[in-house]
């Protein structure tokens, strides 16, 4: 109980927290959003939002890249900062452009993802990651 109220920094707690954030947010994004978009790519590509004016298919392709490949890299802790950067950009576009003006409950998940991915971009993967095992 003494450690609970301590303000000391714990390296083990930090590493466990980064692992939990990577696993939770990476897997939820991958399983609930990315794989769905990948599975229904053909049907979704015609009507997918095109906020950057690069085409519906290209926009969906970039989002699938972020939500599938980069989410998986984040879960593994492999090339973590690159993956987090791509996910930050993807969530920023979703939050600030695509979902702008929508009800709070619609854009709240994008804001949560954006915040966590930005934090992981800043702090890195922690020691419980492939990056740490490779000495990066």
N, C-alpha and C positions, 0 to 999 in steps of 0.2 A: 504494500500500500504506500510505502514511503516513496517508491519510484513513480507512482501515479501522479503525484503532485510536484515532482521534480521538474525543473526547467532545463535540466541538462540534456544535451543532444545525445541520442543513442544511435550509433552507426547501424546496429542490427535492426532497430525499429525503422530507421529510414529505408534500409534495403528491403525489408518486408513490406513497407508501405508502397514503395515504387513497384514491387512485384504485384501486389494486390491491385493497384491502379492499372498497370499494364494488362494484367489478366482480365480483370472485370470489364473495363471499358473497351479493350481490344476485342475480346470474345463477343461481348454484346453487340458491338458494331458489326463485326464480321458475321455472326450468326443471324441477327435480326434484320440487318439492312443489306450488307454486302452480298451475301449468298442469294438473297431474294432478287436483287438487281441482276446478278450474274445469271441466275436461272431463267429469268424472264427478260433477258436483254433484248431479244427480237421484238417483243410486244411493247416494251417500254421505250425503245429508242426513237420511235416516231413522235411521241408526245412528251419526251423528257424535257425538263426546263433547260434553256440555253442562255444562261445569264452572261456568259462571256462572248456570245455571238460567234461561236466556232462550229456550230451545228449540234443538233440534238444527239446524234450518235456519238460524236466526239466528246460531248459533255458527259454523257452517260459512261463512256469508256474511261474518262478520267476519274469519275466518281467510283466506278468499279475498281479501278487500280488502287485508289485510296482506301476504300472500304473493305477490299478483300486482301490485296497483297500487302499494303502498308499496315493494315490492322494485324495481319498474321506476323509480319516482321516485329511489330510492337509487342505482341504477345510473347514472342521468342526472345525479345530483347536483342535483336540482330539489326544493325544499322538503325538503332533506335531514334537517334536525333533526326536522321533523314526521314524516317517513317512518320515521326511526330510532326515534322515540318509540313509534309504533304497533307497530313490529316488536319493540321491547324488551318492551312489554306482552304481545304475543302469545307471545313466547318464554318470558317469565316465567310466564305461565299454563300453557304446555305443560310447562315444567320443574318448577315448584313444585306444580302441582295435577294436571294430566292424567297426567304420567309419574312422579309421586311413588311411590317404593317399587319402581320397575321396576329391572331390571338396568342396570348402568352403560352398557353398549353401546347401550341403548335411549334413555336420556336424555342421553347425551353430545353428540349433534349439537345438541340444543336449548340446552345450556349454551354450546357454542361460538358458535352464532348470537347468543345473548343477550349474550355477552361482547363480540363484535365490534360488534354494533349499539349497545350501550351506549357503547363507546369512540367510535364515530362520532357518537353523540348529543353526547358531551362535546366532541369536537374539531371537529366540522363536516365539510364536504365537501372542504375543500382548494381550491386555486386552479384545479384542472383539473375544473371542474364548471359546470353551467348557473347555479347560484346565484352563483358567482364572476363569471361573465360578465354577470349581471344586476346585479351590485353589491350583493348581499344579504349 
